[in-house]
Amino acid sequence: QHELGVEAKRTIDESRKKISSLLGIKPSKIIFTSGGTESINLALIGTARALKDKGKHIITSKIEHKAVLGACKFLEEEGFKVTYLSVDKYGLINLDELEKYIRKDTILISIK
């Protein structure tokens, strides 16, 4: 085995144990990603797929990060319905509009 690879795995495993201890969760629940896009994909696509039996509706805003919008587009291609909320001149959504669009089959809201 490659010595640097073994050391990297050991360091990651130790970090996972420390973080999980601080959070009071199992080490297996800690997932490291390479960056924001991977994290967003994991969170949004993973959550949507895990909850698809409860509903297939997602709400986000039109000005979310490109990775969020990309994940939502991908999920639409898998049959999910996505509502894209408009924002005001300050980049804020209208909470009354958000409430209006929440449905019984809404499983995920991703708003920055």
C-alpha positions as CSV (number, residue, x, y, z in Angstrom):
1,Q,0.0,0.0,0.0
2,H,1.0,3.6,-0.6
3,E,2.4,5.1,2.6
4,L,1.0,8.6,2.0
5,G,-2.4,7.1,1.2
6,V,-2.4,5.1,4.4
7,E,-1.4,8.1,6.4
8,A,-4.2,10.2,4.7
9,K,-6.8,7.6,5.6
10,R,-5.6,7.4,9.2
11,T,-5.8,11.2,9.5
12,I,-9.3,11.4,7.9
13,D,-10.5,8.6,10.2
14,E,-9.2,10.4,13.3
15,S,-10.8,13.6,12.2
16,R,-14.1,11.8,11.6
17,K,-13.9,10.3,15.2
18,K,-13.2,13.7,16.8
19,I,-15.9,15.5,14.9
20,S,-18.5,12.8,15.6
21,S,-17.6,12.9,19.3
22,L,-18.1,16.6,19.4
23,L,-21.5,16.3,17.7
24,G,-22.5,13.2,19.6
25,I,-23.1,11.2,16.5
26,K,-21.7,8.0,14.9
27,P,-18.4,8.5,12.9
28,S,-20.1,6.9,9.9
29,K,-22.5,9.9,9.8
30,I,-19.6,12.3,9.0
31,I,-19.0,12.7,5.2
32,F,-16.1,14.8,3.9
33,T,-16.5,16.2,0.4
34,S,-14.1,18.0,-1.9
35,G,-16.1,21.3,-2.0
36,G,-19.3,23.1,-2.2
37,T,-20.8,21.7,-5.3
38,E,-20.3,18.1,-4.2
39,S,-21.8,19.0,-0.8
40,I,-24.8,20.6,-2.3
41,N,-25.4,17.7,-4.7
42,L,-25.1,15.2,-1.8
43,A,-27.5,17.2,0.4
44,L,-30.1,18.1,-2.2
45,I,-30.1,15.0,-4.4
46,G,-29.6,12.7,-1.5
47,T,-32.4,14.2,0.6
48,A,-34.8,14.3,-2.4
49,R,-34.2,10.7,-3.3
50,A,-34.5,9.6,0.3
51,L,-37.8,11.3,0.7
52,K,-39.3,10.7,-2.7
53,D,-41.9,8.3,-1.2
54,K,-43.3,11.2,0.9
55,G,-43.4,13.7,-2.0
56,K,-41.6,15.1,-5.0
57,H,-41.9,18.8,-4.5
58,I,-39.0,21.1,-3.9
59,I,-38.9,24.9,-3.4
60,T,-35.9,27.1,-4.0
61,S,-35.3,30.7,-5.3
62,K,-34.3,31.8,-8.7
63,I,-31.0,33.3,-7.5
64,E,-29.5,30.3,-5.6
65,H,-26.0,29.1,-6.2
66,K,-25.4,27.5,-9.6
67,A,-24.9,24.2,-7.9
68,V,-28.3,24.4,-6.2
69,L,-30.0,25.3,-9.4
70,G,-28.1,22.5,-11.2
71,A,-29.2,19.9,-8.6
72,C,-32.8,21.1,-8.9
73,K,-32.7,20.8,-12.7
74,F,-31.2,17.3,-12.4
75,L,-34.0,16.4,-9.9
76,E,-36.6,17.8,-12.3
77,E,-35.3,15.4,-15.0
78,E,-35.9,12.6,-12.4
79,G,-39.5,13.6,-12.1
80,F,-39.4,16.0,-9.1
81,K,-41.4,19.3,-9.3
82,V,-39.4,22.4,-8.4
83,T,-40.9,25.8,-7.6
84,Y,-38.5,28.7,-8.1
85,L,-39.4,31.8,-6.0
86,S,-38.7,35.3,-7.2
87,V,-36.7,37.7,-4.9
88,D,-37.0,41.4,-4.3
89,K,-34.3,44.0,-5.1
90,Y,-32.4,43.0,-1.9
91,G,-32.4,39.3,-2.9
92,L,-35.0,38.3,-0.4
93,I,-37.9,36.0,-0.9
94,N,-41.4,36.9,0.2
95,L,-42.3,34.6,3.1
96,D,-46.0,34.8,2.3
97,E,-45.2,33.6,-1.2
98,L,-43.1,30.8,0.3
99,E,-45.9,29.7,2.6
100,K,-48.4,29.8,-0.3
101,Y,-46.2,27.3,-2.3
102,I,-45.7,24.8,0.5
103,R,-47.7,21.7,-0.3
104,K,-48.4,18.4,1.3
105,D,-45.8,16.8,-1.0
106,T,-43.1,19.4,-0.4
107,I,-40.1,17.5,0.9
108,L,-37.3,20.1,0.6
109,I,-36.9,23.9,0.8
110,S,-33.5,25.2,-0.2
111,I,-33.2,29.0,0.3
112,K,-29.9,30.8,1.1
